[in-house]
Every structure is written in structure tokens, then in C-alpha cells.
Amino acid sequence: MNYAKFFELAKANGLAQSQLQVSKSKSLSIRLFHHEIDNYSVNNSQSIKAAGIYKGKFGSCSTEKLDSSAFQFLIDGIKESAANSEKEGEVELFKGSEKYHKKNVYDPSLSLMPVEDKIAFLRKVDTALFAYDKRITDGSEVEFAEREGESAFFNSFGLKLKQKSNNFYVDISVVAKQGDETKTSFDLAFGSSLKDIDINSFIKKTADEALKKFGGDSLESGKYPTVIKNEVFADLINYYLSSTSAEEVQKKSSMLIGKLHQKVASSKLTITEKPLVKNVFFTYFDDEGVACYNKDIIKKGVLTTYLYNRETAKKDGVTSTANGQWSGDKIGIGYGNIFVKGGKKSFDELIAPITKGVYITDIAGLGTGINPQSGDFSCQAQGFLVENGKLTRPLNLITIGGNLSKMLNDIGGFDANTKMTLSSISCSDVLIKKMAIGGK
């Protein structure tokens, strides 16, 4: 499409400023269940999000139709949105940053790989999974998913930004049976090249997670030294980071109100957003066209910044942190490529000083079990008992509870077992000095 025509038409329709964000994606998903292809789907999608200034007010509109009528539809939608806006005051769109840090993160080998080879790879994983242990049943499944996306940003000031990326993930859902017990586990590997996956170690790790759970029991309720698995800790950090949104702070719904430049966690905790790291989560501009940059959010326990889009930054008299993200019909605040600084110890070294404690490997119900304003949480959990520095028996029918802020102030250390999750949060296993564990 000739996007220059949109800006000509927008100007003719009285829009003082305007911008377009064009997104295109295609995806492939293949799932095996009972050793046969249970699902095969190919999807292509596209959308245009447009925004503009009409009679001094901001308006926006979006469409999934990229035909000759799309431009007028978007302009009419912007005008209607602006006319119904109750926000007052001077508004303007972003002209552009002085410098952008572009990188090529698109790997053509993934898209050029024949579908037959991807199915053969999945069957190889499936065969190896069921050959690993006879207790792994036909309830298990393996899935391959691939996505390729393009994003382009244009505005009436002449700014033109484009980026393209692709990635895949392979996930294994393991169901194991022993007597009357059924145990499950799940894991996934992702990246931009299937050559990076070691099938045997991937299967061993995931299958062993299920097999080790047999014979589990609860334990006496109490407060215990608790090690939280990296993937579980990433979920908790994800909820905590929502409170760093300047929008939540300004709405008085953040647990970090008035905490800027203050100590909010253990000095062992450093959380950095690195959108410019060259991986599958790389991005060099946000949804307002602001150039992204790497930044500490929490450094040695001190909250160094809130996360801003341009609107919230203006309210606080600061500059945007390039965290503008479309959310429905407005620009909200998002984040990605989060790195929690790990430690140097091995897992065994991390748990060695624990006389009696708990290692949490799974939690359930976090979405409903946590209060985002207060940080209080209580969730069902599974894991292992730690005795005299060793993992002993599996634990189930337990709960883990506390407060996120207090928990992060009680960090005893990290190991070096760093893992990047699909939520774009990379972190290690963490030791919390004391946590409330509910059991018998």
C-alpha cells in the first residue's frame, strides 16, 4: 500500500498530525497427540493502528482490512474518537528520536525449512519422549509453533521505522502414571533455529520433572527457607513489574507509589530491561515511535525508574522510557526482555546451607491468587523438601503465601541457573530466607 496517500488524505480531512503502525504476521502450529497430528493450523493476520490529532484532541482507530477503503475508514474513526475524547490540554504526536539502534534478528533458515522437516523433527521428539520411560502415557503431547512478524511505523513528520523477526517454540506436555498416581510436567524450548535444541536433554529434563513427583506428600505448616524455581520466580516478577508502570502509579493502584529512588527490595536484586539485546524479543522502537534503550528498573534493591509512555511522562514532567504499547484502543505501558541478575553459585551450592526448607517447582492460580495493588498472594504449589542441603521427597498439597514486596526484601541469593521464559523474563532460581508454607 502507498502509505503516503494516507497522510495526504489525513491532512485534507483536518488532521493536524497523524501516524500509522502496520503489523503483519503469519504463524504455523503443529501438535501431535497419540502419536498422530492432532492439530495443524496456518494463520495470517494484518492490522493497521492509526492515530491523529483532530481539533486539538487525540483520536485513534484500527482495522484489519488493508484495502482501498481502509485509509478513509481510519481517518473517520480518528475524528470520531477525538470528538468523543474527554481529555483536555495540549496534545501532539511524537516526531522521532535522534538515534535508533537497529539490528537484524530475522533468521531466514527457519522460514525456508520445509514443513515436512518440521513435522519430522516433531515426530523425533515424540518418539524419544515415549521411549524415555514406560510410565509416560499417551496423554502426553508435543507441539511446534512458529511465528513471523513485521512491524512498520510511519508518521506525518516523515518518520519511517521497520523491523522483522521470527521465532519458534517446541513444548512437551508429559503425563506419567504409576499405580493410582498421575503426574504431569510441561516445558518448552524456543529460539530462531531448531538446531539449537538438544532433543535428548530437553526430554530428559521435562520427563524427569514428572517422574520425580511420585510419592509426594504434604508437610507441616510453617515458615521455611524457600528456593523458588526460575520459571516460577519469573511469573512473580512479571506481576511485580506491573507496579512499575507510571500509569498504575498515577492511578494510585501500584504498590510502588512514592518509592522512586528508594530501596524497595534486597540489595541482591537487580532487574534490567534490555530491549536492544539481540534475541527473539529484540525491539528498537515502541508503539509511539520512541527509540528503545536498555535501562535498570531496580538496581541493587533501589527503584531507579518507573516505566513511561509519552502521556504519563508528560504528567510527571519527565521523558518517555520508550515503554508505550498499544492496549486496546489506547497507548498503555508495556515491557519486555527483562533480565534479573543471577548469582554465581550452582543449585547445589544454593541449597547446601538449608537444614530444612522447601524447593518450589510449580504454582497454580497465581492470576487469581495475587492482589496487584498490595502484592499479597497465596497459591497452591508443588515442589520438594530440602533437608540438610539435599532434595529429599516430593511435596504436594501445599500452599505458598506472602507479600511480593516483603519476599523481594528477603532474598538470600541466586544461583547461576538462568533461563529465559516465553514471557521474555530471564532469571535464576532464588533463595528466600523465610516463606509461609501451608500444609498439614
C-alpha positions in Angstrom: 0.0 0.0 0.0 1.1 3.6 -0.6 1.0 4.9 2.9 1.9 8.4 1.8 -1.6 8.7 0.5 -2.9 8.2 4.0 -1.1 11.2 5.3 -2.3 13.3 2.3 -5.9 12.3 3.0 -5.5 12.8 6.7 -4.3 16.4 6.2 -7.1 17.1 3.7 -9.6 15.8 6.4 -8.3 18.3 9.0 -5.9 16.1 11.0 -3.0 18.2 12.2 -0.8 15.2 12.8 -1.2 11.5 12.2 0.7 8.2 12.4 0.3 4.6 11.3 1.5 1.3 12.8 1.3 -1.6 10.4 1.6 -5.1 11.7 1.7 -8.3 9.7 2.2 -11.8 11.0 1.9 -15.5 9.9 2.1 -18.5 12.1 2.2 -22.3 11.9 1.2 -24.7 14.6 1.5 -28.5 14.6 0.6 -30.7 17.5 1.0 -34.5 18.0 -1.3 -36.4 20.3 -1.5 -40.2 20.5 1.5 -40.1 18.0 -0.7 -38.5 15.3 -1.1 -35.0 14.1 -4.0 -33.7 16.2 -3.8 -30.1 15.0 -2.3 -28.3 12.0 -3.1 -24.7 11.5 -1.7 -21.8 9.4 -2.8 -18.3 10.2 -2.0 -14.9 8.5 -3.1 -11.7 10.1 -2.6 -8.0 9.5 -3.7 -4.8 11.1 -3.3 -1.0 11.0 -3.5 1.1 14.1 -3.8 4.8 13.2 -3.8 7.8 15.5 -4.0 11.5 14.9 -4.7 15.0 16.3 -8.1 16.4 15.4 -9.2 19.8 16.7 -6.6 19.6 19.4 -7.6 16.1 20.7 -6.1 12.7 20.3 -8.0 10.0 18.4 -7.3 6.5 17.3 -8.7 3.8 15.1 -7.7 0.3 13.9 -8.7 -2.1 11.1 -7.7 -5.5 9.8 -8.7 -4.6 6.2 -5.8 -3.3 4.1 -7.8 -2.3 1.0 -8.5 1.0 -0.8 -11.2 1.9 1.7 -9.0 1.5 4.8 -7.5 4.9 4.9 -10.8 6.8 4.9 -12.2 4.4 7.5 -9.2 5.1 9.8 -9.4 8.8 9.4 -13.2 8.9 10.1 -12.5 6.7 13.1 -9.8 9.0 14.4 -12.1 12.0 14.1 -14.9 10.3 15.9 -12.6 9.1 18.6 -11.1 12.6 19.1 -14.6 14.2 19.1 -15.7 11.9 22.0 -12.5 12.2 24.0 -12.9 13.9 27.4 -9.1 14.6 27.7 -8.3 18.2 27.7 -5.0 20.0 27.2 -2.3 20.3 24.5 -1.5 17.0 22.7 0.8 16.1 19.9 2.3 13.0 18.3 6.0 12.1 18.5 8.2 13.4 15.7 11.0 10.8 16.2 14.1 10.1 18.3 17.6 11.4 17.3 19.0 7.9 17.0 17.7 4.3 16.6 19.6 1.1 17.3 18.5 -1.2 14.5 19.6 -4.9 14.4 18.7 -7.8 12.1 17.1 -10.6 14.2 15.3 -12.3 11.4 16.6 -15.8 10.6 15.5 -16.9 7.1 16.6 -20.5 7.7 13.6 -21.1 9.9 11.0 -20.0 7.3 12.9 -21.7 4.5 12.8 -25.1 6.3 10.2 -27.3 4.6 7.1 -28.1 6.7 7.9 -31.8 6.2 11.2 -31.4 8.0 9.4 -29.6 10.9 6.9 -32.5 11.2 9.8 -35.0 11.1 11.5 -33.1 13.9 8.4 -33.1 16.0 7.9 -36.9 15.4 11.5 -37.4 16.5 10.8 -35.6 19.8 7.6 -37.6 20.2 9.3 -40.9 19.6 12.2 -40.1 22.0 9.7 -38.9 24.7 7.7 -42.2 24.9 10.9 -44.3 24.6 12.3 -42.5 27.7 10.2 -44.2 30.3 7.3 -46.7 30.1 5.4 -44.7 32.7 5.0 -41.9 30.2 1.5 -42.4 28.7 -0.5 -41.5 25.6 -1.9 -38.5 27.5 1.4 -36.7 26.6 1.7 -34.3 23.6 4.2 -32.3 21.8 3.7 -29.2 19.8 5.6 -27.0 17.4 4.6 -23.3 16.8 6.3 -20.8 14.5 5.6 -17.1 14.1 7.0 -14.5 11.7 6.1 -10.8 12.3 6.7 -7.5 10.6 6.1 -4.1 12.1 6.3 -0.7 10.4 5.7 2.8 11.9 5.1 5.9 9.9 4.0 9.4 10.8 3.2 12.7 9.2 6.6 14.1 10.2 8.3 11.7 7.8 9.4 9.1 10.3 9.7 5.6 8.9 10.7 2.6 11.1 10.6 -1.1 10.2 11.5 -4.4 11.9 11.1 -8.1 11.2 11.5 -11.1 13.4 10.7 -14.8 13.6 10.8 -17.4 16.3 9.5 -20.9 17.2 8.8 -22.9 20.3 8.5 -26.6 20.9 6.6 -27.6 24.0 6.2 -31.0 25.7 3.3 -31.8 28.0 4.2 -35.0 29.9 1.7 -37.3 31.6 3.2 -40.1 33.7 1.3 -42.8 35.5 2.5 -45.1 38.4 -0.2 -47.2 40.1 -3.0 -44.9 41.0 -0.9 -41.7 40.8 -0.8 -39.4 37.7 1.8 -36.7 37.5 2.4 -34.0 34.9 5.0 -31.6 33.8 5.5 -29.1 31.0 8.4 -27.4 29.4 9.2 -25.5 26.2 12.2 -24.6 24.2 12.2 -21.6 21.9 14.5 -19.6 19.6 15.1 -18.9 15.9 16.8 -22.2 14.9 15.8 -25.8 15.6 19.5 -26.7 15.5 19.8 -25.1 18.9 17.6 -27.7 20.6 19.3 -30.8 22.2 16.3 -33.2 22.0 17.7 -35.7 24.5 18.5 -33.3 27.2 15.2 -31.4 26.6 13.2 -34.6 27.0 15.2 -35.9 30.0 14.7 -32.6 31.9 10.9 -32.5 31.2 10.2 -36.1 31.8 12.2 -36.3 35.0 10.2 -33.4 36.4 7.1 -35.5 36.2 8.7 -38.8 37.3 10.3 -37.3 40.4 6.8 -36.2 41.7 5.6 -39.8 42.5 5.1 -40.5 46.2 4.6 -36.8 47.2 3.1 -35.7 50.4 2.4 -32.5 52.3 4.4 -31.2 55.3 3.7 -29.3 58.5 2.7 -25.7 58.0 5.3 -23.2 59.0 7.9 -20.7 57.8 10.7 -22.3 55.9 13.8 -21.2 53.9 12.4 -21.5 50.3 14.1 -21.8 47.0 11.8 -20.8 44.0 12.5 -22.3 40.6 13.5 -19.7 37.9 10.3 -20.1 35.9 8.1 -19.7 38.9 10.1 -16.6 40.0 9.7 -15.1 36.5 5.9 -15.3 36.9 6.1 -13.5 40.3 8.5 -10.8 38.8 6.0 -10.3 36.0 3.3 -9.3 38.4 5.6 -7.2 40.4 6.8 -5.2 37.4 3.2 -4.2 36.7 3.6 -1.8 39.6 6.5 0.0 37.9 4.0 1.3 35.3 3.7 5.1 35.7 0.1 4.7 34.7 -0.6 2.4 37.7 1.3 4.8 39.9 -0.7 7.8 38.7 -4.0 5.9 39.2 -2.9 5.1 42.8 -3.1 1.4 42.1 0.6 0.5 42.3 2.4 -1.0 45.4 5.4 1.3 44.5 3.7 4.7 44.8 6.2 7.2 46.2 9.1 4.7 46.1 11.1 6.1 43.3 14.9 6.2 44.1 14.2 4.4 47.3 15.2 0.9 48.4 12.3 -1.4 47.7 14.0 -4.8 47.7 17.1 -6.7 48.8 20.4 -5.3 47.5 20.8 -8.7 45.8 18.0 -7.8 43.4 18.8 -6.0 40.1 16.2 -6.0 37.3 17.1 -4.6 33.9 15.0 -4.1 30.7 17.2 -4.8 27.7 15.1 -4.4 24.5 18.3 -4.0 22.5 19.7 -7.4 23.3 19.8 -9.4 20.1 17.4 -12.2 20.7 13.8 -13.1 19.8 12.4 -10.3 22.0 14.5 -7.5 20.4 12.8 -4.3 19.5 14.3 -0.9 18.8 11.2 1.3 18.9 8.0 1.3 21.0 4.4 1.8 19.7 4.8 5.6 19.8 8.0 5.5 17.7 10.3 6.3 20.6 13.7 4.7 20.4 14.2 1.9 22.9 17.2 1.7 25.2 18.5 -0.6 27.9 17.8 0.5 31.5 17.9 -0.6 35.1 14.4 -0.7 36.7 15.7 -1.9 40.1 19.4 -1.7 40.8 20.7 -3.4 44.0 17.3 -3.1 45.5 16.7 0.6 44.6 13.8 1.5 42.3 15.6 3.6 39.7 12.7 4.4 37.3 9.0 4.0 36.6 8.1 2.9 33.1 6.6 5.7 31.0 4.8 6.2 27.7 4.6 9.8 26.4 1.3 10.7 28.1 2.3 9.6 31.6 5.8 11.1 31.2 4.2 14.5 30.4 2.2 14.3 33.6 5.3 13.7 35.7 7.5 16.2 33.7 9.9 13.5 32.5 10.7 11.9 29.2 9.2 8.6 28.0 11.2 5.5 28.8 10.1 4.0 25.4 7.5 1.7 27.0 4.5 2.9 25.0 2.4 -0.1 24.0 -1.0 -0.4 22.3 -3.6 -1.8 24.7 -7.0 -2.0 23.1 -7.8 1.4 21.7 -5.1 3.4 23.6 -1.4 3.6 24.2 -0.7 1.9 27.5 2.6 0.8 29.1 4.4 -2.5 28.5 7.9 -4.0 29.0 10.0 -6.9 27.6 13.3 -8.5 27.5 13.6 -8.4 31.3 16.8 -9.7 32.9 17.0 -10.5 36.6 20.7 -10.6 37.6 21.7 -14.1 38.7 24.4 -15.3 41.0 27.5 -17.5 40.7 26.5 -20.5 42.8 25.3 -23.8 41.5 21.9 -25.0 42.6 23.5 -27.5 45.0 25.6 -24.7 46.5 22.5 -22.5 46.9 20.6 -25.1 48.9 23.6 -26.5 50.8 23.1 -24.3 53.9 19.4 -25.3 54.3 18.8 -27.7 57.2 15.0 -27.9 56.5 13.3 -26.0 53.7 11.3 -26.1 50.5 12.1 -26.0 46.8 9.0 -24.7 44.9 8.8 -26.0 41.3 5.2 -25.3 40.4 2.5 -22.9 41.4 -1.2 -22.7 40.3 -3.8 -20.0 40.4 -1.4 -17.0 40.5 -3.7 -15.0 38.3 -6.5 -15.1 40.9 -4.3 -15.6 43.9 -2.4 -12.3 43.9 -3.5 -8.8 44.7 -1.7 -6.5 42.3 -2.2 -3.4 44.5 -1.0 -4.9 47.8 1.2 -7.6 46.5 -0.3 -10.2 48.8 -0.6 -13.7 47.3 -1.5 -17.3 48.1 -1.2 -20.1 45.7 -1.3 -23.9 45.5 2.2 -25.2 45.0 4.3 -28.3 44.4 8.0 -29.0 45.0 10.5 -30.8 47.1 11.5 -30.9 50.7 15.1 -29.8 51.3 16.9 -31.5 54.2 20.5 -31.0 55.2 21.3 -29.3 51.9 19.7 -32.0 49.7 16.4 -32.5 47.9 14.7 -35.4 49.5 11.0 -36.2 49.0 8.4 -34.5 46.7 5.8 -32.2 48.1 2.2 -31.6 47.0 -1.0 -30.4 48.7 0.9 -27.3 49.9 0.3 -23.6 49.5 2.8 -20.8 49.3 1.9 -17.3 50.5 3.2 -13.9 51.5 3.7 -10.5 50.0 5.7 -9.7 46.9 7.5 -6.7 48.4 8.4 -8.4 51.6 9.5 -11.5 49.7 11.9 -9.5 47.5 13.3 -7.8 50.6 14.1 -11.3 52.0 16.2 -12.6 49.1 19.1 -14.7 50.3 20.7 -15.2 46.9 20.5 -16.5 43.4 22.2 -19.4 41.6 23.6 -19.3 38.1 20.8 -21.4 36.6 19.4 -18.7 34.4 16.5 -19.3 32.0 14.7 -17.0 29.6 10.9 -17.7 29.7 8.4 -17.1 26.9 7.1 -14.1 28.9 10.5 -12.5 28.0 11.8 -12.6 31.6 15.2 -14.2 32.2 16.0 -15.1 35.8 17.7 -17.7 38.1 16.5 -19.9 41.0 16.2 -17.6 44.1 16.5 -18.3 47.8 14.0 -16.6 50.1 15.2 -16.7 53.7 11.7 -17.4 55.1 8.3 -18.0 53.5 5.0 -19.2 54.8 4.2 -22.7 53.6 0.8 -24.1 54.3 0.5 -27.9 54.7 -0.8 -30.3 57.3 
